[in-house]
Amino acid sequence: MNNQTTQRNAIVIGASIGGLLAARSLADYYQQVTVIERDVFPSPGENRPSVPQDRHAHGLLFKGREAIEQFFPGITQELTNQGAILSHSQEAHFFMNGGYLHEINHDATALLVSRPLLEGQIRQRLLALPNVKAIENCYVLGLLTTKDNSRVTGVRFVQRHHSNSESIINADLVVDATGRNSKSPAWLANLGYEQPEEERVNVDISYTTRAYRRQPEHLQGDTAILVSGSAPSWRGGIIIAQEGKNQEIPQESRWIVSVGGYMGDRAPLEESGFLEFAKSLPTQDIYHTIKDAEPLSELIPYKFPCSLRRRYEKLKKFPAGYLVFGDAICSFNPLYGQGMTVAALEAIALQNCLDGGTDNLSQRFFAAASKVVDVPWVTAVFNDLRVPQVQGKRSLMVRLMNWYTSKLQTAAHQDPVLAMAFLEVTNMISPPSKLIHPGIIFRVFLRNIWHQQKTQLFNT
Ligand SMILES: Cc1cc2nc3c(=O)[nH]c(=O)nc-3n(C[C@H](O)[C@H](O)[C@H](O)COP(=O)(O)OP(=O)(O)OC[C@H]3O[C@@H](n4cnc5c(N)ncnc54)[C@H](O)[C@@H]3O)c2cc1C
């Protein structure tokens, strides 16, 4: 435990990736951290009802893994011991704008692991800390406050399915990590505070997911393909290797395959329609891998209506002793695989804020979290606005950046330096400014001129 432990008691509502990482952060500063979760915790590796996304492909970006490893040293090894796969950059392929990005050789390895195994292992490590405990199967109903509502002092909760079992816990700090359906805006309004402004981008993404047995000959041993949607259909998909279900045979692995589209375009929930959809993606490599593979799960649908950002950092007044965290602040279009990494980076930001004490904690934390969210939010929103049916303001900047990104992706089909720069930025390893460095811009234009001339030559 950190020497600076001066605060007594913190509560985190929600024990998904966001809540678990927030709790880990607080454990260095509070004598007791209590996580309250409405689900019963399953065994590690098993799904649970309140995070339905855990049945779908979940990629953990390099920055997210690095942060999680920093909080729980050795966790990567623990996960690979259970069959999770450390994948080198040459084993993952990205199909964008009509072609694969050039293979790159980067030190950053990706951890390919199912969402339930990752969450279960983080939970196990967190709850092994002496000053952290969890209350499961309990639903938080609302906040306790001082008489003048200037400070949150705890929560009211009930055991699920026992509505007359209401209890309270007092705390110096309460953190809402209840995800995108967070009640914080309503709770704040009830206490007489303004609600945060909300930004929404309606994408109406529909996913269909199925697991398959992975055979050594599949994709020549490579571990992942991401197919990004492009005009005219904007359909995309992902296939990622992950651990098998049988913990006795850690070398056994499976594929998790999610395919989908925008604005309600969904892969059918039956085998032949699902395969047809996979075949209709801009490349058929996912289809060829799964068409004869053995399915290991049913076909599972998911609908994601909109990316949603709540601007807590703009509120002038906010109760002391209260924070909002993770997807409850910002929930991204899942196609970009950013949510868990953002939660991990917010957890680091929270520690940095607590280093400076608890005065004005909410204002300082929301400002820091907003900085964490800015880049992935802009990246996701700009990219979604390429799809003509997605509604939103296409400013000159949006159109210019999307035009430039498509040129960059085309050039990166041939150019490893550009592919590396692009993937570093999308993995949050480098800032977006890397992509507009003069040397990069020069390569983008040179490659595109060369590409254009080659196309003209072949067409004459
Ligand atoms: C289909 C899909 C695919 C995704 N893929 C990726 C990916 O590839 N990579 C990535 O990084 N991210 C991905 N994400 C996002 C990622 O799942 C989230 O960012 C991540 O789970 C962090 O969210 P969270 O913990 O803040 O909220 P959530 O995961 O929504 O968890 C909220 C928790 O709060 C609990 N809770 C809610 N209300 C109460 C209450 N009143 N009392 C007690 N408990 C309560 C819930 O039971 C739940 O456990 C994906 C999301 C979706 C929807």
PDBQT file of the ligand as one rigid body, heavy atoms in Angstrom, charges set to zero:
ROOT
HETATM    1  C1  LIG A 501     -19.912  -5.245 -28.129  1.00  0.00    +0.000 C 
HETATM    2  C2  LIG A 501     -18.804  -4.553 -27.400  1.00  0.00    +0.000 A 
HETATM    3  C3  LIG A 501     -17.494  -4.864 -27.725  1.00  0.00    +0.000 A 
HETATM    4  C4  LIG A 501     -16.457  -4.206 -27.075  1.00  0.00    +0.000 A 
HETATM    5  N1  LIG A 501     -15.187  -4.490 -27.449  1.00  0.00    +0.000 NA
HETATM    6  C5  LIG A 501     -14.169  -3.874 -26.816  1.00  0.00    +0.000 A 
HETATM    7  C6  LIG A 501     -12.823  -4.164 -27.198  1.00  0.00    +0.000 A 
HETATM    8  O1  LIG A 501     -12.563  -4.920 -28.134  1.00  0.00    +0.000 OA
HETATM    9  N2  LIG A 501     -11.835  -3.552 -26.501  1.00  0.00    +0.000 N 
HETATM   10  C7  LIG A 501     -12.086  -2.663 -25.477  1.00  0.00    +0.000 A 
HETATM   11  O2  LIG A 501     -11.142  -2.135 -24.886  1.00  0.00    +0.000 OA
HETATM   12  N3  LIG A 501     -13.338  -2.371 -25.105  1.00  0.00    +0.000 NA
HETATM   13  C8  LIG A 501     -14.387  -2.947 -25.743  1.00  0.00    +0.000 A 
HETATM   14  N4  LIG A 501     -15.653  -2.647 -25.369  1.00  0.00    +0.000 N 
HETATM   15  C9  LIG A 501     -15.868  -1.690 -24.266  1.00  0.00    +0.000 C 
HETATM   16  C10 LIG A 501     -15.619  -2.324 -22.903  1.00  0.00    +0.000 C 
HETATM   17  O3  LIG A 501     -16.428  -3.475 -22.748  1.00  0.00    +0.000 OA
HETATM   18  C11 LIG A 501     -15.875  -1.312 -21.773  1.00  0.00    +0.000 C 
HETATM   19  O4  LIG A 501     -15.221  -0.111 -22.091  1.00  0.00    +0.000 OA
HETATM   20  C12 LIG A 501     -15.350  -1.850 -20.452  1.00  0.00    +0.000 C 
HETATM   21  O5  LIG A 501     -16.134  -2.902 -19.983  1.00  0.00    +0.000 OA
HETATM   22  C13 LIG A 501     -15.318  -0.782 -19.342  1.00  0.00    +0.000 C 
HETATM   23  O6  LIG A 501     -16.619  -0.411 -19.031  1.00  0.00    +0.000 OA
HETATM   24  P1  LIG A 501     -17.101  -0.105 -17.549  1.00  0.00    +0.000 P 
HETATM   25  O7  LIG A 501     -16.473  -1.023 -16.583  1.00  0.00    +0.000 OA
HETATM   26  O8  LIG A 501     -16.933   1.353 -17.315  1.00  0.00    +0.000 OA
HETATM   27  O9  LIG A 501     -18.678  -0.398 -17.663  1.00  0.00    +0.000 OA
HETATM   28  P2  LIG A 501     -19.415  -1.789 -17.915  1.00  0.00    +0.000 P 
HETATM   29  O10 LIG A 501     -18.509  -2.766 -18.540  1.00  0.00    +0.000 OA
HETATM   30  O11 LIG A 501     -20.687  -1.478 -18.604  1.00  0.00    +0.000 OA
HETATM   31  O12 LIG A 501     -19.751  -2.322 -16.450  1.00  0.00    +0.000 OA
HETATM   32  C14 LIG A 501     -20.643  -1.704 -15.577  1.00  0.00    +0.000 C 
HETATM   33  C15 LIG A 501     -20.761  -2.591 -14.330  1.00  0.00    +0.000 C 
HETATM   34  O13 LIG A 501     -21.580  -1.932 -13.376  1.00  0.00    +0.000 OA
HETATM   35  C16 LIG A 501     -22.500  -2.861 -12.826  1.00  0.00    +0.000 C 
HETATM   36  N5  LIG A 501     -23.662  -2.086 -12.371  1.00  0.00    +0.000 N 
HETATM   37  C17 LIG A 501     -24.458  -1.292 -13.144  1.00  0.00    +0.000 A 
HETATM   38  N6  LIG A 501     -25.383  -0.679 -12.387  1.00  0.00    +0.000 NA
HETATM   39  C18 LIG A 501     -25.187  -1.096 -11.098  1.00  0.00    +0.000 A 
HETATM   40  C19 LIG A 501     -25.801  -0.785  -9.858  1.00  0.00    +0.000 A 
HETATM   41  N7  LIG A 501     -26.810   0.112  -9.769  1.00  0.00    +0.000 N 
HETATM   42  N8  LIG A 501     -25.351  -1.409  -8.740  1.00  0.00    +0.000 NA
HETATM   43  C20 LIG A 501     -24.318  -2.289  -8.817  1.00  0.00    +0.000 A 
HETATM   44  N9  LIG A 501     -23.677  -2.593  -9.958  1.00  0.00    +0.000 NA
HETATM   45  C21 LIG A 501     -24.091  -2.001 -11.085  1.00  0.00    +0.000 A 
HETATM   46  C22 LIG A 501     -22.799  -3.809 -13.974  1.00  0.00    +0.000 C 
HETATM   47  O14 LIG A 501     -23.320  -5.026 -13.532  1.00  0.00    +0.000 OA
HETATM   48  C23 LIG A 501     -21.416  -3.940 -14.616  1.00  0.00    +0.000 C 
HETATM   49  O15 LIG A 501     -20.666  -4.946 -13.991  1.00  0.00    +0.000 OA
HETATM   50  C24 LIG A 501     -16.720  -3.250 -26.039  1.00  0.00    +0.000 A 
HETATM   51  C25 LIG A 501     -18.034  -2.943 -25.701  1.00  0.00    +0.000 A 
HETATM   52  C26 LIG A 501     -19.064  -3.561 -26.395  1.00  0.00    +0.000 A 
HETATM   53  C27 LIG A 501     -20.475  -3.162 -26.053  1.00  0.00    +0.000 C 
ENDROOT
TORSDOF 0
